[in-house]
Structures are given as C-alpha cells and as structure tokens.
Amino acid sequence: MSEVRHGIYEGMFLFPQSAAADLRGVIDHVNSILDRAGAEVVAMQKWDERRLAYDIASNKRGLYILTYFKSDRSRIPSIERDCNLSELILRAMVLRAEHVPTEEIEAADQRATLEDEIKLRETQAAEATTAAPTVTATAPAAKAPAEAPAAEAPAEEAPAEAAAETAAPETGDAG
C-alpha cells in the first residue's frame, strides 16, 4: 500500500474586482474547490484589492485571496485544474508552504474578519436599497446678473502701469 503524503500548501487566488462585490460568493467558491479535493482550510484572508500590472481578461484591478490548507499532495493537480476551469478565478497559484512558520499561518487566519466584512457589506447593500434616493424634478434657479467687469479692469491695470514705471531705466551719469 502506498503512503498518503499530506502537506501544508499556500494558495493565492486572483478574482476580478467585480467579484469583490460578492465576497461571500468568492469565499464559498474557494472553499468549494478545496472541499472537492478533500483539503482542510487552515487559514484564509483577503490579501488585497489592487491594480494589476497588466490587464487580465480585460480586468485592470483584482481581489487576492490567500489561503493555507492541508491536502494530500496527489490532489494538488485537481485543485489547479479546477482553478483553471473556473470562470470566476483569473489566476491561481498553489505552493508548498512547509517553510512558512506556524505562527505566520495562524496570523493569516482572518476568517472571522472576512465574515464581519461580508456582514457589513450585506448591511450596507440592504440600507442602500431601502433608502433609495427619490428623484424630484426642480426648475433651475435663475442666475444673478453678472457684475460689471469694467469696475475691476482699472484696478488690474494700475499695478501693471506702476510696475512699468519702476522698471524703466534712469537716464543720467553715475558719476
């Protein structure tokens, strides 16, 4: 019988920025890919939302999800295949993370923070739909007549004339 070799892996998943609006869907999608492979999620965090170095499938910005998970090493190709076949994931990279200290992995576990952010976004979306602004048509306000610009013109010319007089060279001998 062959020995089942489990290891800890680091997965970085890149989603389009449009997917960030449905953060719960993004997290569930990553979890479903890992569950199908029999992987156990150890830590997960929203790493960043940032501008991409180059456009990927017409996307200029992306959402990165960092995940640490335990899995049988023979299942990693199926995880990578599922990521490549996924219509939501732009890019994915899975690396062995045996060199990463346990403390760093535990610090990266922000699943509770992700849940709080998801709830906050859902609450904001619910408030936005209930407090939809009402559109009312109003007549444009009458414009006040413009003041005469002629009153300001002499004031502008006076400093220019004074500067011209002081810049004129003096005539005469210095001697």
C-alpha distance (Angstrom), angle and dihedral (degrees) to the residues before:
residue distance angle dihedral
M1 . . .
S2 3.76 . .
E3 3.75 121.5 .
V4 3.81 117.5 -114.6
R5 3.78 107.8 -128.7
H6 3.77 115.0 -154.4
G7 3.75 122.6 -170.2
I8 3.77 139.9 171.5
Y9 3.79 115.6 -105.2
E10 3.76 136.8 -170.1
G11 3.79 117.2 -139.7
M12 3.80 124.5 -168.2
F13 3.79 113.9 -166.5
L14 3.80 122.5 -169.5
F15 3.81 118.6 -154.8
P16 3.81 128.6 -180.0
Q17 3.78 115.9 -98.7
S18 3.80 89.7 -112.9
A19 3.80 88.1 65.6
A20 3.82 89.9 58.8
A21 3.80 88.3 75.9
D22 3.82 87.5 66.8
L23 3.79 99.1 44.2
R24 3.80 92.1 159.4
G25 3.81 89.5 56.5
V26 3.81 90.9 50.2
I27 3.81 92.9 51.2
D28 3.81 92.2 44.7
H29 3.82 90.4 49.6
V30 3.82 92.6 53.3
N31 3.81 91.0 45.3
S32 3.81 92.1 49.7
I33 3.82 92.1 51.9
L34 3.80 90.9 50.0
D35 3.82 93.3 43.4
R36 3.82 91.6 52.9
A37 3.80 88.2 57.1
G38 3.79 92.6 47.3
A39 3.81 93.2 -113.5
E40 3.79 122.8 154.9
V41 3.82 113.7 -136.9
V42 3.80 110.0 -133.0
A43 3.81 99.7 174.2
M44 3.79 137.3 -1.6
Q45 3.77 133.2 -177.9
K46 3.77 141.3 166.4
W47 3.77 97.7 -112.5
D48 3.78 101.4 -171.2
E49 3.78 149.0 -43.0
R50 3.77 108.1 -133.2
R51 3.77 148.1 148.5
L52 3.79 113.1 -83.4
A53 3.80 120.4 -124.0
Y54 3.80 88.6 -125.9
D55 3.79 135.5 4.6
I56 3.79 115.1 -82.6
A57 3.80 112.9 -165.1
S58 3.83 89.4 -20.8
N59 3.82 92.3 -53.0
K60 3.79 118.9 131.2
R61 3.81 96.7 -179.2
G62 3.78 132.1 39.5
L63 3.79 144.7 -170.5
Y64 3.80 117.1 -129.0
I65 3.81 121.5 -153.1
L66 3.81 116.6 -167.5
T67 3.79 116.9 -157.7
Y68 3.79 134.1 179.5
F69 3.79 114.9 -161.1
K70 3.80 142.3 164.7
S71 3.75 117.3 -125.5
D72 3.76 145.3 153.6
R73 3.78 105.4 -93.3
S74 3.80 91.9 -130.5
R75 3.84 88.3 63.8
I76 3.83 96.0 58.2
P77 3.83 94.2 86.9
S78 3.81 89.9 55.3
I79 3.82 90.3 51.4
E80 3.81 90.3 50.7
R81 3.81 91.0 46.6
D82 3.83 91.8 50.9
C83 3.81 89.6 50.1
N84 3.80 91.9 50.5
L85 3.81 91.5 48.6
S86 3.80 93.4 46.6
E87 3.78 115.1 105.8
L88 3.80 91.5 -154.2
I89 3.79 100.4 52.6
L90 3.81 115.9 77.1
R91 3.81 96.0 -172.7
A92 3.80 136.9 -6.7
M93 3.77 133.7 -170.8
V94 3.80 126.1 -170.7
L95 3.80 120.0 -167.9
R96 3.77 134.5 174.2
A97 3.81 107.3 -101.9
E98 3.78 101.8 -166.5
H99 3.81 89.4 120.2
V100 3.83 92.4 58.0
P101 3.82 112.5 96.4
T102 3.79 116.9 -118.1
E103 3.81 90.5 -121.9
E104 3.81 90.7 59.0
I105 3.79 91.7 49.4
E106 3.81 91.4 49.3
A107 3.81 89.9 48.5
A108 3.81 89.5 52.5
D109 3.80 92.0 57.3
Q110 3.78 102.3 104.6
R111 3.79 99.7 150.7
A112 3.80 90.6 127.6
T113 3.82 90.4 52.4
L114 3.80 89.5 48.9
E115 3.80 90.6 52.4
D116 3.82 90.1 50.1
E117 3.82 90.8 50.6
I118 3.81 91.1 48.2
K119 3.82 91.2 51.3
L120 3.81 90.9 47.0
R121 3.81 91.9 51.2
E122 3.82 91.2 47.5
T123 3.81 90.6 50.0
Q124 3.81 92.0 48.8
A125 3.80 91.0 48.4
A126 3.80 90.9 50.2
E127 3.81 91.4 49.1
A128 3.78 91.3 48.3
T129 3.80 92.2 54.0
T130 3.81 94.6 46.3
A131 3.79 94.4 44.8
A132 3.79 96.4 45.5
P133 3.80 109.6 162.3
T134 3.77 117.0 -108.9
V135 3.76 116.3 -129.7
T136 3.79 116.1 -135.8
A137 3.75 126.1 -179.1
T138 3.78 114.9 -130.0
A139 3.76 130.8 179.0
P140 3.81 114.3 -110.4
A141 3.78 113.9 -102.0
A142 3.79 116.7 -105.2
K143 3.78 111.9 -103.6
A144 3.77 117.9 -119.7
P145 3.80 113.8 -118.8
A146 3.77 111.5 -96.2
E147 3.77 116.6 -109.0
A148 3.74 116.9 -112.4
P149 3.80 109.1 -87.0
A150 3.80 89.2 -157.1
A151 3.81 90.4 77.9
E152 3.79 90.7 61.1
A153 3.81 96.4 42.8
P154 3.84 98.0 75.6
A155 3.80 90.6 49.8
E156 3.79 89.7 54.6
E157 3.79 93.2 48.3
A158 3.79 95.5 49.0
P159 3.83 96.4 67.8
A160 3.81 90.5 46.1
E161 3.81 91.4 53.6
A162 3.78 91.4 47.3
A163 3.77 91.3 51.3
A164 3.80 91.0 50.1
E165 3.81 91.8 52.5
T166 3.81 94.2 50.1
A167 3.79 92.3 46.4
A168 3.82 93.4 55.5
P169 3.82 111.0 106.1
E170 3.80 118.7 -115.7
T171 3.73 118.0 -116.2
G172 3.73 120.8 -138.9
D173 3.77 143.4 73.2
A174 3.73 120.2 -66.5
G175 3.57 93.9 -150.4
